[in-house]
Amino acid sequence: MSDGTFLVSIFGQIEYIETLAAAGTSWHCKYEFVSGADWKIIGGIEAGLSQMANAINNGDKIVLNFPVEVQFKSTNPYGWPQLVLSVYRGMQLEGYGRTHIPLRPGSHSLEVNLSKPQASSLLGYIGSFFGYQPELLQPKMLATTAGNNLIRMESNGTVLLSLNLISQGLQTLGYDVGKMKD
């Protein structure tokens, strides 16, 4: 690529959610890729919504095996892509997660910790007894640092991702991300 750009291709799947799941509950996951201003999506899907999956026994993993695939083009590694997840039980938010996409080409297994926002006022706390759950208007704001220190969160499980990364043109531009895993 002689025009000063490089390509990054990401594909894989959201494998499962691991949290305290009651038998018979339905779960699903939203995902969204977030990247810097110099990054452009040239293929695949930037955001998606998984199918519903049910927990059969108490405490089971909720298996989604939901595919994700996206290709980026950029001239600058600043704003390297991140994946933001929103996990729901029925229509109730159970947590948000965020992870950077690995720099090194190859296969990666990523465990993303989930956390959910807590009420910030007494009225919100009382509302939680009646089913009110605070949610972020734009979960992709978690991929930045702007105002995140003002959000009270509590840990609430993990999501396992299996991602494969292929890059082209990074070494030509002088970037060294290491060798592929054997």
Secondary structure in CASP SS format (residue, H / E / C, confidence):
PFRMAT SS
TARGET T0000
AUTHOR 0000-0000-0000
METHOD secondary structure of the structure
MODEL  1
M C 1.00
S C 1.00
D C 1.00
G C 1.00
T C 1.00
F E 1.00
L E 1.00
V E 1.00
S E 1.00
I E 1.00
F E 1.00
G E 1.00
Q E 1.00
I E 1.00
E E 1.00
Y E 1.00
I E 1.00
E E 1.00
T C 1.00
L C 1.00
A C 1.00
A C 1.00
A C 1.00
G C 1.00
T C 1.00
S E 1.00
W E 1.00
H E 1.00
C E 1.00
K E 1.00
Y E 1.00
E E 1.00
F E 1.00
V E 1.00
S C 1.00
G C 1.00
A C 1.00
D C 1.00
W C 1.00
K E 1.00
I E 1.00
I E 1.00
G E 1.00
G E 1.00
I C 1.00
E C 1.00
A E 1.00
G E 1.00
L E 1.00
S C 1.00
Q C 1.00
M C 1.00
A E 1.00
N E 1.00
A C 1.00
I C 1.00
N C 1.00
N C 1.00
G C 1.00
D C 1.00
K C 1.00
I E 1.00
V E 1.00
L E 1.00
N E 1.00
F E 1.00
P E 1.00
V E 1.00
E E 1.00
V E 1.00
Q E 1.00
F E 1.00
K E 1.00
S E 1.00
T C 1.00
N C 1.00
P C 1.00
Y C 1.00
G C 1.00
W C 1.00
P C 1.00
Q E 1.00
L E 1.00
V E 1.00
L E 1.00
S E 1.00
V E 1.00
Y E 1.00
R E 1.00
G C 1.00
M C 1.00
Q E 1.00
L E 1.00
E E 1.00
G E 1.00
Y E 1.00
G E 1.00
R E 1.00
T E 1.00
H E 1.00
I C 1.00
P C 1.00
L C 1.00
R C 1.00
P C 1.00
G E 1.00
S E 1.00
H E 1.00
S E 1.00
L E 1.00
E E 1.00
V E 1.00
N E 1.00
L E 1.00
S E 1.00
K E 1.00
P E 1.00
Q C 1.00
A C 1.00
S C 1.00
S C 1.00
L H 1.00
L H 1.00
G H 1.00
Y H 1.00
I H 1.00
G H 1.00
S H 1.00
F C 1.00
F C 1.00
G C 1.00
Y C 1.00
Q C 1.00
P C 1.00
E C 1.00
L C 1.00
L C 1.00
Q C 1.00
P H 1.00
K H 1.00
M H 1.00
L H 1.00
A H 1.00
T C 1.00
T C 1.00
A C 1.00
G C 1.00
N H 1.00
N H 1.00
L H 1.00
I C 1.00
R C 1.00
M E 1.00
E E 1.00
S E 1.00
N E 1.00
G E 1.00
T E 1.00
V E 1.00
L E 1.00
L E 1.00
S E 1.00
L E 1.00
N E 1.00
L E 1.00
I E 1.00
S E 1.00
Q E 1.00
G C 1.00
L C 1.00
Q C 1.00
T C 1.00
L C 1.00
G C 1.00
Y C 1.00
D C 1.00
V C 1.00
G C 1.00
K C 1.00
M C 1.00
K C 1.00
D C 1.00
END
